Amino acid sequence: MRYPYKEISVMSELFIQTIGIKKPLDISNRELREAIDIYWEKYRVIGRVK
């Protein structure tokens, strides 16, 4: 989120060609950690899949 580079992206080449790379976010380390924690809790599937 802070340093989006094509070379280190986990997205497929086709996705990057279609959508592109997002612009870097100007976000502090604390805000980034909080956002990651919220994302992890919201989208975590481990333990929820039956």
C-alpha positions in Angstrom: 0.0 0.0 0.0 2.8 2.4 0.7 5.2 1.2 -2.0 3.3 -0.5 -4.8 5.7 -1.9 -7.4 4.9 -4.3 -10.2 8.1 -6.3 -9.4 6.9 -7.2 -5.9 3.2 -7.5 -6.6 1.4 -10.8 -5.8 -1.2 -10.0 -8.5 -1.1 -11.7 -11.9 0.5 -10.0 -14.9 -2.9 -9.9 -16.6 -4.5 -8.1 -13.6 -1.7 -5.5 -13.6 -2.0 -5.0 -17.3 -5.8 -4.6 -17.0 -6.1 -2.6 -13.8 -2.6 -1.2 -13.3 -0.7 -0.5 -10.1 -2.3 1.8 -7.5 -0.6 5.0 -6.5 1.3 4.9 -3.2 -0.7 5.9 -0.1 0.6 8.6 2.2 -0.2 6.7 5.4 1.7 6.3 8.7 3.0 3.0 10.0 0.4 3.1 12.8 -2.5 3.7 10.4 -1.3 1.0 8.1 -1.1 -1.5 11.0 -4.6 -0.6 12.1 -5.9 -1.0 8.5 -4.2 -4.4 8.2 -5.8 -5.6 11.5 -9.2 -4.5 10.4 -8.8 -6.2 7.0 -7.5 -9.4 8.6 -10.5 -9.6 11.0 -13.0 -8.8 8.3 -11.7 -11.2 5.6 -10.0 -14.0 7.5 -11.5 -17.3 6.4 -9.3 -19.6 8.5 -11.6 -21.2 11.0 -14.8 -19.9 9.3 -14.8 -22.4 6.4 -16.7 -25.6 7.2 
